[in-house]
Amino acid sequence: MTSIREPVREPVRKSAAIAVLATAVALGALVPTTAHAAPISVFPAPFTAADTAQAREAASTPAALLTLSRFFARDGAIARSATRPHLVGPSVTVYLLDPGFVTGRPDAPAADPQFVASKAVSANGQVASVWTARTAQGWKVVNIATGGDETDYVSKARGLGTVFREPQIDAWYVVRDGRVLPLDPDARRAVGKGGVTLAAYQRLVHTRYGDKLPGSAYDRAGEGGGYGGTAEPPHASSAPTTTAGAAVTAGLAGTAVAALLGARLRARFGVRRVRRSRHIS
């Protein structure tokens, strides 16, 4: 197992740096289009029960639990041998904002399923989210991040609608009856307490990010931090880093997974804040 570099110690607000499941998906969305007034409301199906079970199994292997122990012990508040990490609650499909929806591609859903998240807790009450992605080698852990937003917000929606995340501003929404409704303060600031229609939300994100996608003039100018960026997504490497929180290797998955995750990070539009996490390679 490769060594683990400790993350930056200063507090970092929960946020994320993860992108489309394949760079080609994002690049395919670069054809200039006009923001459309009636986006479709049908979302891709979540990962199947069998897929989710495999993802959870990958998140609970001895190697994954060892990495969780290191993650929970990173600040010295608890000895690694005493962390006793374990998974709690259901594993869930996590949807992220679709680049094609941002550009106005007529057949694009607002969000796509990207990975499976499982909540983990330590003996001293720390919480983390284990992100598991499907690769050519099967389901692999690709990231561990502080907190439990992924599972918490899916639970908050109580199965009524599709929950998704707009990573650029760390906002969580649920789409219900054709409306995009906020689930957290960032989302409420974006769309108001009562939410907006899908068409209005599409116009909003098109205005924000439509000219900042990979291949755009914004991208070619080297504005890697993305919308409102103060943190640049990590590059694909054996030990990627970020300015606000370290992305660290832990030897659970092969280098192909690290490259895939790095491609995802670069393919999205950038993030405003970086959640403390460890990307697995």
Sequence and secondary structure as in RCSB ss.txt:
>XXXX:A:sequence
MTSIREPVREPVRKSAAIAVLATAVALGALVPTTAHAAPISVFPAPFTAADTAQAREAASTPAALLTLSRFFARD
GAIARSATRPHLVGPSVTVYLLDPGFVTGRPDAPAADPQFVASKAVSANGQVASVWTARTAQGWKVVNIATGGDE
TDYVSKARGLGTVFREPQIDAWYVVRDGRVLPLDPDARRAVGKGGVTLAAYQRLVHTRYGDKLPGSAYDRAGEGG
GYGGTAEPPHASSAPTTTAGAAVTAGLAGTAVAALLGARLRARFGVRRVRRSRHIS
>XXXX:A:secstr
         S   S      SSHHHHHHTTS     SS          HHHHHHHHHHHTSHHHHHHHHHHHTTT
SSS GGG   EEEEEEEEEEEE HHHHHT TT  SEEEEEEEEEEE TTS EEEEEEEEETTEEEEEEEEES HH
HHHHHHTTTSSEEEEEGGGTEEEEEETTEEEE SHHHHHHH TT EEHHHHHHHHHHHHTTSSTTSHHHHTT TT
BTT SB    SSSS   SSS     SSS HHHHHHHHHHHHHS BBSS   EEE  
